Amino acid sequence: MLRERLRQRSWQAAAVAYYFLHAPQADSNSQNEAYQWCSSCRDLFDSFVAQLERTRQAAVGALQHAWAPYSHFPVGAALLAADGTIWAGCNVECSSYGLTLCAERVALGHAVVNGRKEFVLLSLVAETEHPISPCGGCRQLLHDFSPQLLVVSEGIHHRHPALWWLDQLLPEPFSGRDIWKR
């Protein structure tokens, strides 16, 4: 499925190429296909990589505004929409933990209120040594909008990002199809 998307000329294809070129678990055949795609779509790939860096910077900026007085675990997130716009969010904690908003949900809400509903990439940054993944609730909510989302996460103190596809993190999602199966 991922390799099929390399036949397109889109930011989704650029995300696939980026994944195959940078994910440690990518096999050599996939890496070769990604190199070939990059050779034929160099401008598109370079544009995607530049936008990925801007998305990362937006997540880092959002991290600085996180409200985490209880957990002391600030998180910044940014979503790259299919139209190239970037939507950032930070976690907002509440003394009643169940009301706390995750950074990913704040970024998603920010995007949706501005009319964006298709996303290519989620950049996630935390003040940790190692990358973190979105929580289960955020995975489910993001899946409802962009099941083929590339997740790039890094700990701010150690810049070696982890790469995942959302469907790797949420292999059996609940979806609207499940509601109508009654």
C-alpha positions in Angstrom: 0.0 0.0 0.0 2.7 2.5 0.9 4.8 1.6 -2.2 1.7 2.1 -4.4 1.6 5.7 -3.3 5.0 6.3 -4.8 3.3 6.2 -8.2 1.7 9.5 -7.4 3.0 13.0 -7.7 1.8 14.4 -4.4 2.9 15.3 -0.9 1.5 11.9 0.3 4.0 10.3 -2.1 6.7 12.6 -0.8 5.9 11.5 2.8 6.2 7.9 1.7 9.6 8.6 0.1 10.7 10.4 3.2 9.7 7.5 5.4 11.5 4.9 3.2 14.6 7.0 3.1 14.7 7.7 6.9 13.0 4.8 8.7 15.4 2.3 10.1 13.0 -0.6 9.3 12.8 0.3 5.6 14.0 -2.5 3.3 16.5 -1.8 0.5 13.9 -2.3 -2.3 11.7 0.3 -0.8 14.6 2.6 -0.3 15.6 2.2 -4.0 12.0 3.0 -5.1 12.1 6.1 -2.9 15.4 7.2 -4.4 13.9 6.8 -7.9 10.8 8.7 -7.0 13.0 11.5 -5.5 15.0 11.7 -8.7 11.9 12.2 -10.8 10.2 14.5 -8.4 13.1 16.4 -6.8 11.4 19.8 -6.5 8.3 18.2 -4.9 10.4 16.2 -2.4 12.6 19.2 -1.5 9.4 21.3 -1.0 8.0 18.6 1.3 11.2 18.3 3.4 11.3 22.1 3.8 7.6 22.1 4.9 8.4 19.2 7.3 11.0 21.3 8.9 8.6 24.2 9.2 6.1 21.9 10.8 8.7 20.7 13.3 9.5 24.3 14.1 5.8 25.0 14.7 5.6 22.1 17.1 8.7 23.3 18.9 7.1 26.8 19.1 3.9 25.3 20.4 5.8 23.3 23.1 6.9 26.7 24.6 3.3 27.5 25.3 2.2 24.2 26.8 0.3 24.4 30.0 1.4 21.4 32.1 1.5 22.5 35.7 0.4 19.1 37.0 2.3 16.5 34.9 5.2 18.8 34.1 5.2 17.0 30.7 4.8 19.7 28.0 4.1 18.6 24.5 4.0 20.5 21.2 2.3 19.2 18.0 1.8 20.5 14.5 -0.2 19.1 11.6 0.8 19.7 8.0 -2.5 19.9 6.0 -2.7 18.6 2.4 -2.9 22.2 1.2 0.5 23.0 2.8 -0.8 25.0 5.8 0.5 24.2 9.3 -1.6 24.0 12.4 0.0 23.9 15.8 -1.1 23.0 19.3 0.2 22.3 22.8 -1.2 20.3 25.7 -3.5 22.2 28.1 -3.8 20.5 31.4 -6.6 20.7 33.9 -6.7 19.8 37.6 -9.5 17.5 36.6 -7.2 15.3 34.4 -10.1 14.0 32.2 -10.5 17.5 30.8 -6.9 17.9 29.8 -6.3 18.5 26.1 -3.5 16.8 24.3 -1.3 18.8 21.9 -2.4 16.7 19.0 -6.1 17.4 19.6 -5.5 21.1 20.1 -3.6 21.2 16.7 -6.4 19.2 15.0 -9.1 21.5 16.5 -7.1 24.5 15.3 -7.0 23.1 11.8 -10.6 22.0 11.6 -11.9 25.4 12.9 -10.0 26.9 9.9 -11.5 24.5 7.4 -8.7 21.9 7.1 -9.6 18.2 7.3 -6.9 16.4 5.3 -3.4 16.0 6.7 -0.1 14.6 5.5 2.1 14.8 8.6 2.0 15.2 12.3 5.1 16.5 14.0 5.3 15.8 17.7 7.9 17.2 20.2 8.2 16.7 23.9 10.8 17.6 26.5 12.0 14.1 26.7 15.1 12.1 25.8 13.3 9.9 23.4 10.4 10.4 21.0 6.8 9.8 22.2 3.9 8.5 20.3 0.3 10.0 20.4 -2.0 8.6 23.0 -4.7 6.1 22.0 -7.4 8.8 22.0 -5.4 11.1 19.7 -4.6 8.2 17.4 -8.3 7.4 17.0 -9.2 11.0 16.4 -6.5 11.6 13.9 -7.5 8.4 12.1 -11.0 9.8 11.5 -9.4 12.6 9.4 -6.2 11.1 7.9 -5.7 7.3 8.3 -2.5 7.6 6.1 -0.8 10.2 8.4 3.0 10.2 8.8 3.9 10.8 12.4 7.4 12.3 13.1 8.2 12.5 16.8 11.3 13.6 18.6 12.5 14.4 22.1 13.7 18.0 22.3 16.9 16.9 24.2 17.9 14.3 21.6 17.0 15.0 18.0 16.7 11.6 16.5 13.1 11.4 15.3 11.0 8.3 15.2 8.8 7.7 12.2 5.5 5.9 12.2 2.5 5.6 10.0 -0.7 6.2 12.0 -2.0 2.7 11.0 1.2 1.2 12.6 0.2 2.9 15.8 -3.5 2.1 15.5 -3.7 -1.2 13.5 -7.4 -1.9 14.2 -9.1 1.5 14.3 -12.8 2.1 15.0 -14.4 3.9 12.1 -17.7 5.2 10.8 -18.1 1.8 8.9 -18.3 0.1 12.3 -21.3 2.3 13.4 -23.3 1.2 10.4 -22.6 -2.5 10.7 -25.6 -3.1 13.0 
